Amino acid sequence: MRPCRITVLGECVADAFTEPANTSNELALRVLPGGGPANTAVALARLGTPARFLARLSGDVFGRLFRAHLQASGVDLSYAVAACEPSTLAVAELDAQGQAAFSFHAQNTADWQWTAEELVRVDLSSTACVHTGSLALVREPGAAAVEEFLATASPQATISIDPNVRPLLVRPEVYRARLPHWCGLADVLRLSEDDLELLLPGTPPERACDTWHAAGVRLVVITLGAGGALASLDGERLQVPAVTTRVVDTVGAGDSFTAGLLHHLGIRGFLGGRLADLGLDDVAEACRFATRVAALTCSVAGPNPPWQNQLAQLSTVGGA
């Protein structure tokens, strides 16, 4: 029997949301634990997938918040590094549609300081899939160590990458230059329509999928917000509609979609290799499940993915 654990590598970010203050010369902030990879690890664990998170967790007030949040969600932190650097902070402003614009405070923070020595000790013998992405793959000095870790893991584990482009911190051309290499390592590439526009401006999603398939990745999924998701498996394509829900905000929705996709592929036994047995019908089923997970995340404030028993709130689509 194939291992079912998913190991996630990446950052934790303190997401600070602006709130009305008592006086005009004050700004109130409500801080929630976030960060794309951390959100995905939490969502996986809440869905019932054994999820291990490789993180560099500061000992500061935000780092203690991260650790408590991850452990309360059932995430395995046995290989988390106790970091001396401070945590990363992002201040979010929400528009009328619940879309967030972030400003980051991330210079020399704990998340980007990975070393090869810290990652080489990680035991991947029971890991079916390694998921990473976002800033961990582009922020130095740790990015090179993360890429080396993926290359080491790829012979035995399915590799999943979410670029999660953050142009305020790293120029899109840095992602663009590295993406062909990531496609050569990855089996699954999940990204948003905003990521697509930053990576390949003006390129139709179908053409972008073909470009990334040619670089080596088998499954590409582009989430389209209210338009659902476009999935492409070796050039065979389908589109899955979004699940209708009352949107509070969209923070963490893409991360939850990724977790739903990987969770569903895992329980169906497709993870642990190069997705050799995966068919387009299987992809459709996994994407339908992932849209349900994302919809529930949009229905609450902040990056707060659903627990498995909450999925019954939406009509069952695609099982699991």
GIMO-V966744 format. One record per pair of residues at least 4 apart in sequence whose ideal C-beta (glycine too) atoms are under 7 Angstrom apart, sorted by the first residue. I is the first residue (numbers start at 0). GAP is how many residues later the second one is. D is the distance in whole Angstrom. If there is no record, write none. Layout:
I_GAP_D / I_GAP_D
This chain:
1_126_6 / 1_267_6 / 1_270_4 / 2_123_4 / 2_124_6 / 2_125_5 / 2_269_6 / 3_45_7 / 3_46_6 / 3_124_6 / 3_262_5 / 4_45_4 / 4_47_6 / 4_121_5 / 4_122_5 / 4_123_6 / 5_38_6 / 5_43_6 / 5_45_5 / 5_122_6 / 5_123_5 / 5_125_6 / 5_256_6 / 5_260_6 / 6_45_5 / 6_47_6 / 6_117_7 / 6_120_5 / 6_123_5 / 7_29_5 / 7_32_6 / 7_33_4 / 7_43_6 / 7_45_5 / 7_46_7 / 7_123_5 / 7_124_7 / 8_28_6 / 8_45_4 / 8_121_7 / 8_123_4 / 8_127_6 / 8_137_6 / 8_140_7 / 9_25_7 / 9_26_6 / 9_27_3 / 9_28_7 / 9_122_5 / 9_123_7 / 9_124_6 / 9_126_4 / 10_24_4 / 10_26_6 / 10_27_7 / 10_77_6 / 10_100_4 / 10_123_6 / 10_124_6 / 10_125_6 / 11_21_6 / 11_23_4 / 11_26_4 / 11_43_6 / 11_45_7 / 11_54_4 / 11_75_7 / 11_99_7 / 12_21_5 / 12_22_4 / 12_75_5 / 12_77_5 / 13_17_5 / 13_19_7 / 13_48_4 / 13_73_6 / 13_74_7 / 13_75_5 / 13_76_7 / 14_16_7 / 14_17_5 / 14_19_4 / 14_75_5 / 14_77_6 / 14_236_7 / 14_287_6 / 14_288_6 / 15_13_4 / 15_15_5 / 15_73_6 / 15_74_7 / 15_75_5 / 15_76_7 / 16_12_7 / 16_13_5 / 16_15_7 / 16_75_5 / 16_77_7 / 16_285_7 / 17_9_6 / 17_11_6 / 17_75_6 / 18_9_4 / 18_10_7 / 18_11_5 / 19_8_7 / 20_5_4 / 20_6_6 / 20_7_4 / 21_4_6 / 31_270_4 / 31_271_6 / 32_5_7 / 32_32_5 / 32_33_5 / 32_36_4 / 33_4_7 / 33_5_6 / 33_217_7 / 33_218_7 / 33_268_7 / 33_269_4 / 34_4_6 / 35_4_7 / 35_97_7 / 35_98_4 / 35_126_6 / 35_128_5 / 35_219_5 / 36_4_6 / 36_95_6 / 36_96_7 / 36_97_6 / 36_99_7 / 37_4_6 / 37_15_7 / 37_17_7 / 37_28_7 / 37_32_7 / 38_4_6 / 38_213_5 / 38_216_4 / 38_217_7 / 38_264_5 / 38_266_7 / 39_4_6 / 39_91_6 / 39_215_5 / 39_218_5 / 39_219_5 / 40_4_6 / 40_10_5 / 40_12_4 / 40_29_7 / 40_34_5 / 41_4_6 / 41_28_6 / 41_31_4 / 41_33_6 / 41_263_6 / 42_4_6 / 42_212_7 / 42_213_5 / 42_216_3 / 42_250_7 / 42_262_4 / 43_5_4 / 43_7_4 / 43_215_5 / 43_218_7 / 43_219_6 / 44_4_7 / 44_6_4 / 44_28_5 / 44_29_4 / 44_30_5 / 45_27_6 / 45_259_6 / 45_260_7 / 45_261_5 / 45_262_7 / 46_212_6 / 46_213_7 / 46_216_5 / 46_261_5 / 47_260_5 / 48_214_5 / 48_217_6 / 49_26_7 / 50_24_5 / 50_25_7 / 51_24_4 / 51_26_7 / 51_27_7 / 52_17_6 / 52_22_5 / 52_23_7 / 52_24_6 / 52_27_7 / 53_25_5 / 53_26_7 / 53_68_6 / 54_25_5 / 55_25_5 / 55_27_4 / 55_54_4 / 55_55_6 / 55_57_6 / 55_58_7 / 56_6_5 / 56_9_6 / 56_10_6 / 56_23_5 / 56_24_7 / 56_25_6 / 56_26_6 / 56_53_7 / 57_4_7 / 57_5_3 / 57_25_5 / 57_27_6 / 57_28_6 / 57_29_4 / 57_52_5 / 58_4_5 / 58_23_7 / 59_26_5 / 59_27_6 / 60_4_7 / 61_4_6 / 61_25_4 / 61_27_7 / 62_4_6 / 62_24_5 / 63_4_6 / 64_4_6 / 65_4_6 / 66_4_6 / 66_10_7 / 67_4_6 / 68_4_7 / 69_5_4 / 69_7_6 / 70_4_7 / 70_6_6 / 78_43_5 / 80_37_5 / 82_27_4 / 82_30_7 / 84_23_6 / 84_24_6 / 84_25_4 / 84_28_6 / 85_23_5 / 85_24_7 / 86_22_6 / 86_23_6 / 87_17_7 / 87_18_5 / 87_21_4 / 87_23_5 / 88_16_4 / 89_12_5 / 89_14_5 / 90_11_7 / 90_12_5 / 91_8_4 / 91_10_5 / 91_159_7 / 92_7_7 / 92_8_5 / 93_4_6 / 93_5_7 / 93_6_5 / 93_155_6 / 94_4_5 / 97_149_5 / 97_150_6 / 97_151_4 / 97_152_5 / 98_151_6 / 99_149_6 / 99_151_5 / 101_66_7 / 102_65_7 / 103_64_6 / 103_65_5 / 105_63_6 / 110_24_7 / 110_25_7 / 111_23_7 / 111_27_4 / 111_28_7 / 111_29_7 / 111_30_5 / 112_28_7 / 112_29_6 / 113_4_6 / 113_5_6 / 113_28_3 / 113_31_5 / 113_32_6 / 114_30_6 / 115_4_6 / 115_29_5 / 115_32_6 / 118_26_6 / 118_30_4 / 123_29_5 / 123_32_6 / 123_33_6 / 126_30_5 / 127_29_6 / 127_30_6 / 127_138_6 / 127_143_4 / 127_144_4 / 128_28_6 / 128_29_4 / 128_31_6 / 128_133_6 / 128_137_7 / 128_142_4 / 129_20_7 / 129_23_5 / 129_27_5 / 129_29_6 / 130_29_4 / 130_131_6 / 131_4_6 / 131_5_6 / 131_14_6 / 131_18_7 / 131_29_6 / 132_4_6 / 132_28_5 / 132_29_4 / 132_30_6 / 132_31_5 / 133_28_6 / 133_30_4 / 134_4_5 / 134_31_6 / 134_34_6 / 134_35_7 / 135_6_7 / 135_7_7 / 135_10_5 / 136_6_6 / 136_9_6 / 136_10_7 / 136_41_7 / 136_45_7 / 137_5_5 / 137_32_5 / 137_36_5 / 137_37_6 / 137_40_7 / 138_4_6 / 138_31_7 / 141_4_6 / 142_4_6 / 143_4_6 / 144_4_6 / 145_4_7 / 146_4_7 / 147_4_6 / 148_4_6 / 149_4_6 / 149_9_6 / 149_35_5 / 150_34_6 / 152_4_5 / 152_6_7 / 153_5_5 / 153_31_6 / 156_115_7 / 157_29_5 / 157_30_7 / 157_113_5 / 157_114_6 / 157_115_6 / 157_117_7 / 158_26_5 / 158_27_5 / 158_28_5 / 159_26_7 / 159_27_7 / 159_28_4 / 159_30_7 / 159_102_6 / 160_21_5 / 160_25_4 / 160_28_6 / 161_28_5 / 161_29_6 / 161_96_6 / 162_12_6 / 162_16_7 / 162_28_5 / 162_32_5 / 162_36_7 / 163_31_7 / 164_7_6 / 164_10_5 / 164_30_5 / 164_33_5 / 164_34_6 / 165_4_6 / 166_4_7 / 166_5_5 / 166_31_6 / 169_4_5 / 169_5_7 / 171_4_6 / 171_26_4 / 171_27_6 / 172_4_6 / 173_4_7 / 174_4_6 / 174_24_6 / 175_23_6 / 177_4_6 / 178_4_6 / 178_20_6 / 179_4_7 / 179_35_5 / 180_4_7 / 181_4_6 / 182_6_6 / 182_29_5 / 182_32_4 / 182_33_5 / 182_34_4 / 183_31_6 / 183_32_4 / 185_31_5 / 186_30_7 / 186_31_5 / 186_32_6 / 186_87_6 / 186_88_5 / 187_31_5 / 188_23_6 / 188_28_5 / 188_31_5 / 189_31_5 / 189_68_5 / 189_71_7 / 190_4_4 / 190_5_6 / 190_31_6 / 191_31_5 / 191_62_5 / 192_4_7 / 192_29_6 / 192_30_7 / 192_31_5 / 192_32_7 / 193_4_7 / 194_4_6 / 195_4_6 / 195_9_6 / 195_12_6 / 195_26_6 / 196_4_6 / 199_8_5 / 202_4_5 / 202_5_5 / 203_4_7 / 204_4_6 / 204_17_5 / 204_25_5 / 205_4_7 / 205_31_7 / 206_4_7 / 207_4_6 / 208_4_6 / 208_11_5 / 208_23_4 / 208_28_7 / 209_4_6 / 209_25_6 / 210_4_7 / 211_5_5 / 211_8_5 / 212_4_6 / 212_7_7 / 212_19_7 / 212_21_6 / 212_22_6 / 217_15_6 / 217_16_6 / 217_56_7 / 217_57_5 / 218_14_5 / 218_56_6 / 218_64_7 / 219_12_5 / 220_8_6 / 220_10_5 / 220_40_6 / 220_66_7 / 221_7_7 / 221_8_5 / 222_6_5 / 222_31_6 / 222_34_6 / 223_4_6 / 223_5_6 / 223_6_6 / 225_16_5 / 226_15_7 / 227_11_6 / 227_12_5 / 227_13_4 / 227_14_4 / 227_63_6 / 228_11_5 / 228_58_5 / 228_62_6 / 229_7_7 / 229_9_5 / 230_6_7 / 230_7_6 / 230_9_7 / 230_52_5 / 230_56_5 / 231_4_7 / 231_5_5 / 232_45_7 / 232_47_5 / 232_50_5 / 235_44_5 / 237_42_6 / 237_45_7 / 237_46_5 / 239_44_6 / 239_47_4 / 239_48_6 / 239_51_6 / 241_49_6 / 241_53_7 / 242_48_5 / 242_49_5 / 242_52_4 / 242_71_6 / 244_50_4 / 244_53_6 / 244_54_5 / 245_53_6 / 246_51_5 / 247_50_7 / 247_51_6 / 247_52_6 / 247_53_5 / 248_52_6 / 248_53_7 / 249_48_6 / 250_51_5 / 250_52_5 / 251_4_6 / 251_45_5 / 251_50_7 / 251_51_3 / 251_53_6 / 252_4_6 / 252_41_5 / 252_44_5 / 252_45_5 / 253_4_7 / 254_4_7 / 254_48_7 / 255_4_6 / 255_37_5 / 255_38_5 / 255_41_4 / 255_49_4 / 256_4_6 / 256_33_5 / 256_34_7 / 256_36_6 / 256_37_4 / 257_4_6 / 258_4_6 / 258_34_6 / 258_46_7 / 259_4_6 / 259_29_5 / 259_30_3 / 259_32_7 / 259_33_3 / 259_34_7 / 260_4_6 / 260_25_5 / 260_26_7 / 260_29_4 / 261_4_6 / 262_4_6 / 263_4_6 / 263_21_7 / 263_22_4 / 263_25_4 / 263_26_7 / 263_56_5 / 264_5_4 / 264_6_5 / 264_21_5 / 265_5_5 / 266_53_6 / 267_14_7 / 269_5_6 / 269_7_6 / 269_8_5 / 269_12_7 / 277_4_5 / 277_5_7 / 279_4_6 / 280_4_7 / 281_4_6 / 282_4_6 / 283_4_6 / 284_4_7 / 284_33_4 / 284_34_7 / 285_4_6 / 286_4_6 / 287_29_5 / 287_30_4 / 288_4_7 / 288_29_5 / 288_31_5 / 289_4_6 / 290_4_6 / 291_4_7 / 291_19_6 / 291_22_5 / 291_25_6 / 292_4_7 / 292_12_7 / 292_13_6 / 293_4_6 / 294_4_7 / 294_19_6 / 295_10_4 / 295_14_6 / 295_17_7 / 295_18_7 / 296_7_7 / 296_8_5 / 296_9_7 / 299_4_5 / 305_4_4 / 305_5_6
